[in-house]
């Protein structure tokens, strides 16, 4: 559940506090359908309504409201979706099973370097011989790096059976999981008690983050530590990413420093270390993240910043960014030029809902993700590039809808030997 990395830089948090009282006075207090995933309050402020076109069998909601909790300041997606919908998605549609389209397995050099750095950081905070659990481990890349650092008692948990089987094939323990982790008692004779529990880019995906953390806390050994890493909502930007990139069907929580502080207080944890990170992606841009390392023991609670100001600014800039993207795309494609869309991910899922998007000129959709192939998306069957790019009119364009991997996809396209012009939606955007 991680972005595609190259390198990571740790840095302390800069002091930056914003209270809702300093915001515009005309902000309307609303009642959310979904409780806040951090504090369970229903009092919120709505910022923006997101719409998506999803593959036909997706259990995820096709729209939600971006909300900010009035009580704790966390951001979240509010819809009528249930926790079971997200459980079903990650159990049945996990893109992390396929190393050719996902990260977290350390299969590529850039992915491996990020995992090496994180493993080195965690190794400094774990005692020799520590029992370590990586929850939401994907293909187990971080566990592999921890094993290189001398740790042997390693366990991975993931909703995908394929990921679990791939980890077991390496000789490590792995088990399927549904969060909250109420059914981790995999053996009557081996009650789990871990010295370090890792949730790296997991909590932004779960329906009830507080319940998840409470269940995980029950698995922690006395004196053990919990590591949490998340996207950093105070650093969402358009310079490096397409508009509304951070609001997608899977990332349904936006937790900042205030959220992490709230979790520590609510769960009786003390903060060992907390800060910001920059993860350099394979296209050369920095992905913003925050991290926190916690251990048992209550510390004084200091309310953190609300994310309202940061997310409201991001929404405002994104709306303008969509206008610029529209100009760029229509200048490239016109209104009648036939095209093939390479990619049925979150960028395509957002753009296709725009009324100006020339959907009537779409001939086919191709994607390397084997979990998507064979599903219907935007009225078209998702095909492999080898099949979907065959027998097209001479004036067809191939439009890449990928925010991070466009350069890699372009190399893939060139290697296939097709002659149609190839363009990325995000060309010129960053």
C-alpha positions in Angstrom: 0.0 0.0 0.0 2.9 2.3 -0.8 3.8 4.8 -3.4 6.7 4.0 -5.8 9.8 5.2 -4.1 13.4 6.1 -4.9 14.8 7.6 -1.7 13.5 8.9 1.6 14.5 11.9 3.6 13.5 12.2 7.3 12.9 15.6 8.8 11.4 16.9 12.1 7.9 18.5 12.0 7.8 22.2 11.5 5.6 24.0 14.0 2.4 24.8 12.1 -0.9 25.1 14.0 -4.3 26.1 12.6 -7.6 26.0 14.5 -11.0 25.9 12.9 -11.8 29.2 14.7 -9.4 31.0 12.4 -11.2 29.8 9.3 -13.9 31.5 7.3 -16.9 32.2 9.4 -19.4 31.0 6.7 -18.3 27.4 6.9 -21.4 25.3 7.5 -21.3 22.5 10.1 -22.7 19.3 8.7 -23.5 15.8 9.9 -21.6 13.0 8.2 -23.0 9.6 7.2 -19.7 7.9 8.0 -18.2 8.6 11.5 -14.8 10.2 11.6 -12.3 7.4 11.3 -10.2 8.9 14.0 -12.6 10.0 16.7 -16.0 8.7 15.5 -17.6 12.2 15.6 -20.3 13.0 13.0 -19.8 16.7 13.1 -17.9 17.9 10.0 -17.3 20.5 7.4 -17.6 19.5 3.7 -15.1 20.7 1.2 -15.7 19.0 -2.1 -17.7 16.2 -3.8 -15.7 13.6 -5.6 -17.1 11.5 -8.5 -15.5 8.4 -10.1 -16.1 6.0 -12.9 -15.1 2.6 -11.5 -14.6 -0.9 -13.0 -18.1 -2.5 -13.2 -17.7 -4.9 -10.3 -15.9 -2.5 -7.9 -17.5 -2.5 -4.4 -16.2 1.0 -3.7 -18.5 4.1 -3.9 -18.6 6.1 -7.1 -18.8 9.3 -5.2 -18.1 10.8 -1.8 -17.8 14.1 0.1 -14.3 15.2 1.2 -15.0 16.2 4.9 -13.0 17.5 7.8 -13.9 16.5 11.3 -15.0 19.3 13.6 -13.8 17.6 16.7 -10.3 16.3 15.8 -9.5 18.0 12.5 -8.9 14.8 10.5 -10.0 14.6 6.9 -12.0 11.7 5.5 -14.2 10.6 2.6 -17.9 10.6 3.7 -20.2 8.2 1.8 -22.7 5.5 2.5 -20.1 2.8 1.8 -19.5 0.2 4.6 -16.4 -1.3 6.0 -17.3 -4.5 4.3 -17.0 -2.8 0.9 -13.4 -1.9 1.5 -12.6 -5.3 2.9 -14.0 -6.8 -0.3 -12.0 -4.5 -2.5 -8.6 -5.3 -0.8 -9.4 -9.0 -0.6 -10.5 -9.3 -4.3 -9.0 -6.5 -6.2 -5.6 -5.9 -4.6 -3.1 -4.4 -7.1 -0.3 -5.3 -4.7 -0.4 -8.9 -5.8 1.2 -8.1 -9.2 4.8 -6.7 -8.8 4.7 -5.4 -12.4 2.1 -2.7 -11.4 2.5 -2.3 -7.7 5.1 -1.5 -5.1 6.0 -2.8 -1.6 7.7 -6.0 -2.7 11.1 -4.5 -3.3 11.1 -6.0 -6.8 12.5 -2.9 -8.4 15.7 -1.1 -7.4 13.9 2.1 -6.5 11.3 0.4 -4.4 14.0 -1.6 -2.7 16.0 1.5 -1.7 13.1 3.1 0.0 12.4 -0.2 2.0 16.1 -0.4 2.9 16.0 3.0 4.4 12.8 2.3 6.4 14.1 -1.0 7.6 17.3 0.7 8.8 15.3 3.2 10.8 13.0 0.6 12.3 16.0 -1.6 13.2 17.4 1.1 15.4 14.2 1.0 17.4 13.7 -2.7 17.8 15.6 -4.9 20.2 17.7 -7.8 18.9 15.5 -10.8 18.3 12.4 -8.7 18.2 9.1 -10.2 17.0 8.0 -7.9 14.2 4.6 -7.7 12.4 4.0 -5.8 9.2 0.3 -5.3 8.8 -0.8 -4.5 5.3 2.5 -5.9 4.1 1.7 -6.4 0.4 4.3 -8.6 -1.1 6.6 -8.4 1.9 9.4 -6.2 0.7 9.9 -4.5 4.1 10.0 -7.9 5.8 12.7 -9.0 3.4 14.8 -6.0 4.3 14.3 -6.5 8.0 15.5 -10.1 7.6 18.6 -8.8 5.9 19.1 -6.6 9.0 19.2 -9.8 11.2 15.6 -10.1 12.3 14.2 -13.6 12.0 10.8 -13.6 13.8 8.9 -11.8 11.1 5.2 -12.0 10.3 3.2 -10.4 7.5 -0.5 -9.8 7.4 -2.5 -8.8 4.3 -6.1 -9.2 3.0 -4.8 -10.6 -0.2 -4.3 -14.4 -0.2 -2.0 -14.1 -3.2 0.3 -11.7 -1.3 0.3 -14.0 1.7 1.2 -17.0 -0.4 4.1 -15.1 -2.0 5.5 -14.2 1.4 5.2 -17.7 2.7 7.2 -18.9 -0.4 10.1 -16.9 1.0 10.1 -18.8 4.2 8.4 -16.1 6.4 5.2 -16.2 8.3 2.2 -14.6 6.7 -1.6 -14.6 7.3 -4.6 -13.1 5.7 -6.3 -10.4 7.7 -9.4 -8.3 7.8 -9.0 -5.0 9.7 -9.8 -4.4 12.5 -7.6 -7.3 13.5 -10.2 -9.2 15.5 -9.2 -12.7 14.2 -5.4 -12.8 14.4 -5.4 -15.7 16.8 -4.2 -18.0 14.2 -3.1 -20.6 16.7 -4.3 -21.6 20.1 -0.7 -22.3 21.1 0.9 -19.2 19.7 -0.8 -16.1 21.0 0.7 -13.1 19.2 2.7 -10.6 21.1 4.9 -8.4 18.9 7.8 -6.1 19.9 7.2 -3.9 16.8 4.1 -3.5 14.7 4.3 -1.6 11.4 1.4 0.0 9.6 3.1 1.7 6.6 0.6 3.4 4.3 -2.3 1.4 5.7 -4.5 3.7 7.8 -5.4 6.0 4.9 -7.2 2.9 3.4 -9.2 1.6 6.4 -12.8 2.4 7.3 -12.4 2.8 11.0 -8.8 3.7 11.9 -9.4 4.0 15.6 -10.8 0.5 15.8 -7.9 -0.8 13.7 -5.4 0.7 16.0 -7.2 -0.6 19.1 -7.1 -4.1 17.7 -3.5 -3.8 16.8 -2.6 -2.5 20.2 -3.9 -5.8 21.7 -1.1 -7.5 19.8 1.7 -5.4 21.2 4.1 -6.9 23.7 4.9 -5.0 26.9 7.4 -2.2 26.0 6.7 -2.7 22.3 6.4 0.0 19.6 4.0 0.8 16.8 5.2 2.5 13.6 2.7 4.4 11.5 3.4 6.1 8.1 0.9 8.0 6.0 0.6 10.5 3.2 1.0 14.1 4.6 -2.1 16.2 3.9 -0.4 19.4 4.8 1.9 18.9 1.8 -0.6 17.9 -0.9 0.3 19.8 -4.1 -0.3 20.3 -7.8 3.3 21.1 -8.7 4.2 17.4 -8.5 0.8 15.7 -9.0 -2.4 16.0 -11.1 -5.4 17.9 -9.6 -7.2 16.0 -6.8 -4.6 13.2 -7.0 -4.8 12.6 -3.3 -8.5 12.1 -3.3 -9.1 8.7 -4.8 -11.4 5.8 -4.2 -8.9 4.0 -1.9 -7.4 6.8 0.1 -10.4 7.6 2.3 -8.6 9.1 5.3 -6.3 12.1 5.6 -4.4 12.1 8.9 -2.0 14.8 9.9 0.1 15.5 12.9 -3.0 16.4 14.9 -4.6 13.0 14.0 -1.5 11.1 15.1 -1.4 13.1 18.4 -5.1 12.3 18.9 -4.5 8.6 18.3 -1.7 8.6 20.9 -3.9 10.2 23.5 -7.0 8.0 22.8 -5.0 4.8 22.9 -2.7 5.6 25.8 0.5 5.8 23.8 3.5 8.0 24.1 5.2 9.5 21.1 8.8 8.3 20.6 9.4 10.1 17.4 7.2 11.9 14.9 8.1 13.8 11.7 7.7 14.4 8.0 9.3 12.4 5.1 9.8 13.0 1.4 9.7 9.9 -0.7 11.2 10.5 -4.1 9.2 8.6 -6.7 10.5 7.0 -9.8 9.4 10.0 -11.9 11.6 12.3 -9.8 9.0 14.0 -7.7 8.6 14.0 -3.9 5.7 12.2 -2.3 4.8 13.8 1.0 4.5 11.5 4.1 4.4 11.7 7.8 5.4 9.1 10.4 5.0 8.4 14.0 6.7 5.9 16.3 4.7 5.1 19.5 5.0 3.0 22.7 2.8 2.4 25.6 2.6 5.1 28.2 0.4 8.1 28.3 1.8 11.5 27.5 0.2 15.0 27.9 -2.3 15.7 25.2 -1.8 18.8 23.1 -4.5 19.4 20.4 -2.9 19.4 16.9 -3.7 21.3 13.8 -7.0 20.9 11.9 -6.5 19.9 8.3 -9.3 22.2 7.2 -7.1 25.0 6.0 -4.6 22.7 4.1 -7.3 20.6 2.4 -9.5 23.6 1.5 -6.5 25.3 -0.1 -5.7 22.0 -2.0 -9.3 21.7 -3.2 -9.3 25.3 -4.4 -6.0 24.9 -6.3 -7.2 21.6 -7.8 -10.3 23.1 -9.2 -8.1 25.6 -11.1 -5.8 22.7 -12.0 -8.6 20.8 -13.6 -9.4 23.8 -15.8 -5.8 23.9 -17.0 -5.8 20.1 -17.5 -9.0 20.5 -19.6 -7.2 23.1 -21.8 -4.2 20.8 -22.2 -6.2 17.7 -23.1 -8.6 19.3 -25.5 -5.7 21.0 -27.3 -4.0 17.6 -27.6 -7.0 15.5 -28.5 -9.7 17.8 -29.8 -13.3 16.8 -29.5 -13.4 14.1 -32.2 -10.0 12.5 -32.4 -10.3 8.7 -31.6 -8.1 7.6 -28.7 -7.2 4.7 -26.5 -6.8 5.2 -22.8 -3.9 3.5 -21.2 -4.7 3.1 -17.5 -8.0 2.6 -15.6 -6.6 3.9 -12.3 -7.7 6.8 -10.1 -6.6 9.6 -12.5 -8.7 8.1 -15.3 -11.5 7.4 -12.9 -11.7 11.1 -11.9 -11.3 12.6 -15.4 -13.9 10.5 -17.1 -16.6 12.0 -14.9 -15.8 15.5 -16.2 -18.5 16.7 -18.6 -15.9 18.0 -21.1 -14.0 14.7 -21.3 -14.4 13.4 -24.9 -15.7 10.0 -23.9 -17.5 9.6 -27.2 -14.1 9.3 -28.9 -12.8 6.5 -26.7 -12.1 3.4 -28.6 -10.5 1.1 -26.0 -9.1 1.0 -22.5 -5.9 -1.0 -21.8 -4.1 -1.6 -18.5 -1.2 -3.8 -17.3 -3.1 -4.7 -14.0 -4.3 -8.2 -14.4 -6.9 -7.7 -11.7 -8.6 -5.1 -14.0 -8.3 -6.9 -17.3 -11.7 -8.4 -18.3 -13.7 -5.8 -16.3 -15.8 -3.2 -18.0 -14.8 0.4 -17.5 -16.4 3.5 -19.1 -18.3 1.2 -21.4 -15.2 -0.6 -22.6 -13.7 -3.9 -21.7 -10.3 -3.4 -20.1 -7.7 -5.3 -22.2 -4.0 -5.9 -22.1 -2.0 -3.5 -24.3 -1.1 -6.2 -26.7 -4.7 -6.9 -27.5 -6.3 -3.5 -27.0 -3.9 -1.6 -29.3 -4.5 -3.9 -32.3 -6.4 -2.8 -35.5 -6.9 0.9 -34.6 -7.6 3.7 -37.1 -4.5 5.4 -38.3 -5.4 8.7 -36.6 -5.8 7.1 -33.1 -3.9 8.6 -30.2 -2.8 6.6 -27.2 -3.4 8.7 -24.1 -1.6 7.6 -20.9 -3.6 8.2 -17.7 -0.9 7.6 -15.1 0.2 10.1 -12.6 3.6 8.5 -11.6 4.5 5.8 -14.0 3.9 7.6 -17.4 7.6 7.3 -18.4 7.7 3.6 -17.6 4.4 3.1 -19.6 5.9 5.0 -22.5 8.9 2.7 -22.6 6.5 -0.2 -22.5 4.5 1.2 -25.4 7.6 1.8 -27.5 8.8 -1.7 -26.9 5.4 -3.0 -28.3 6.2 -1.4 -31.6 2.9 0.3 -32.3 3.0 3.4 -34.5 0.2 5.6 -33.0 1.3 8.8 -31.3 1.6 8.4 -27.5 0.9 11.2 -25.0 0.6 11.5 -21.3 -2.3 13.3 -19.6 0.2 14.8 -17.2 2.7 16.1 -19.8 3.6 19.6 -19.0 1.8 19.4 -15.6 5.0 19.1 -13.5 
